[in-house]
Amino acid sequence: DPIVETITYGGATNVTLNDASRYWWFFTREGISRVSLNVGNSGENGQANVLINHSNHNELSVTLTAPDGTQTAMTRTSVAGTAGQYAATTKGTSGTYTLTVVDRSPGNRGSLNYFAVSQDQVQ
């Protein structure tokens, strides 16, 4: 009989996120950071999880792009101090997932501390 196991791709990271910047006195350029993660096999019940440290999570938008190009806004599930957790459901597709974090306001830089996709796979 086949055995189904939950497999996690990715994990702990230490990526400094780009901060928004101000030029001239009235323009703000968003800080955009992208991190890719390769998922080697297809599965079911996929879940993406992210942990970001930032002093103001309301400045951030976090989006997951699946291998087929589908974009999903990740949901902020909790914030404790500067640590914010984000999650999204995936289709369990193999290929490259891209996490995009946009910082819309200058003055504080954050870091990506965890990025993983977990899914059930037949072993």
VMD Tcl script that draws the C-alpha trace (Angstrom):
set ca {
  {0.00 0.00 0.00}
  {1.26 3.50 -0.76}
  {2.18 5.68 2.20}
  {1.21 9.36 2.25}
  {3.65 11.68 4.01}
  {3.69 15.44 4.50}
  {6.78 16.79 2.77}
  {8.13 20.30 3.38}
  {10.20 22.17 0.79}
  {12.20 25.20 1.94}
  {12.48 26.32 5.53}
  {14.55 28.80 7.50}
  {16.01 31.73 5.59}
  {17.74 34.98 6.43}
  {16.87 37.35 3.60}
  {16.87 41.12 4.11}
  {13.80 42.63 2.47}
  {14.04 45.74 0.29}
  {12.66 48.84 1.98}
  {10.61 51.42 0.12}
  {12.51 54.59 -0.73}
  {11.57 58.21 -1.15}
  {12.93 60.28 -4.00}
  {12.35 63.91 -4.54}
  {10.05 64.89 -1.71}
  {6.76 63.43 -2.88}
  {7.48 60.14 -4.68}
  {7.79 56.80 -2.97}
  {9.30 53.81 -4.73}
  {8.07 50.50 -3.34}
  {10.63 48.05 -2.00}
  {10.07 44.75 -3.84}
  {11.69 41.47 -2.78}
  {11.25 38.15 -4.59}
  {12.37 34.73 -3.35}
  {11.91 31.50 -5.34}
  {11.42 27.98 -4.02}
  {11.47 24.81 -6.13}
  {8.99 22.07 -5.21}
  {10.17 18.80 -6.74}
  {6.99 16.72 -6.75}
  {3.25 17.21 -6.98}
  {1.05 16.54 -3.99}
  {-2.23 17.38 -2.27}
  {-3.33 19.64 0.59}
  {-0.59 22.17 -0.17}
  {0.16 24.99 2.27}
  {2.68 27.84 2.01}
  {3.95 29.39 5.24}
  {6.06 32.51 5.70}
  {7.57 34.28 8.73}
  {8.60 37.92 8.30}
  {10.14 40.26 10.87}
  {9.11 43.87 10.25}
  {8.18 46.71 12.58}
  {4.96 47.55 10.67}
  {3.24 44.68 8.86}
  {0.53 47.04 7.58}
  {3.13 48.39 5.13}
  {3.58 44.96 3.52}
  {1.75 42.97 0.89}
  {2.79 39.34 0.53}
  {1.93 37.37 -2.61}
  {2.64 33.77 -3.65}
  {2.93 32.95 -7.36}
  {2.43 29.26 -8.18}
  {4.27 27.42 -10.99}
  {1.23 27.89 -13.28}
  {1.33 31.69 -12.75}
  {-1.62 31.85 -10.34}
  {-1.09 34.61 -7.77}
  {-2.51 34.40 -4.25}
  {-2.42 37.14 -1.62}
  {-1.12 35.47 1.51}
  {-3.16 35.93 4.67}
  {-1.47 37.34 7.76}
  {-2.40 34.81 10.42}
  {-0.65 36.38 13.43}
  {1.72 39.08 14.60}
  {3.72 38.93 17.83}
  {6.04 41.91 18.26}
  {7.80 42.25 14.90}
  {7.23 38.62 13.82}
  {4.35 38.13 11.39}
  {3.15 34.79 10.06}
  {1.51 34.50 6.64}
  {-0.17 31.49 5.00}
  {-1.81 30.45 1.73}
  {-3.24 27.24 0.32}
  {-1.54 25.81 -2.78}
  {-2.69 23.36 -5.45}
  {0.21 21.02 -4.68}
  {1.80 21.62 -8.08}
  {5.47 20.86 -8.61}
  {7.70 23.62 -9.95}
  {8.93 27.03 -8.85}
  {6.91 29.08 -6.36}
  {7.80 32.77 -6.06}
  {7.18 34.79 -2.92}
  {6.87 38.56 -3.48}
  {6.99 40.97 -0.55}
  {6.21 44.62 -1.28}
  {7.04 47.31 1.29}
  {5.02 50.44 0.53}
  {6.49 52.86 3.07}
  {10.14 53.89 3.64}
  {11.96 53.98 6.92}
  {12.11 50.42 8.23}
  {13.60 47.31 6.73}
  {12.39 43.78 7.44}
  {13.66 40.24 6.97}
  {12.26 36.98 5.66}
  {13.00 34.29 8.23}
  {11.02 31.31 6.93}
  {9.50 30.31 3.58}
  {8.21 26.79 2.98}
  {5.63 24.84 1.01}
  {4.28 21.64 2.62}
  {2.07 19.07 0.92}
  {0.95 15.46 1.20}
  {2.79 13.15 -1.20}
  {2.52 9.44 -1.91}
  {5.80 7.71 -1.05}
}
mol new
graphics top color blue
foreach p $ca { graphics top sphere $p radius 0.5 }
foreach p [lrange $ca 0 end-1] q [lrange $ca 1 end] { graphics top cylinder $p $q radius 0.2 }
display resetview
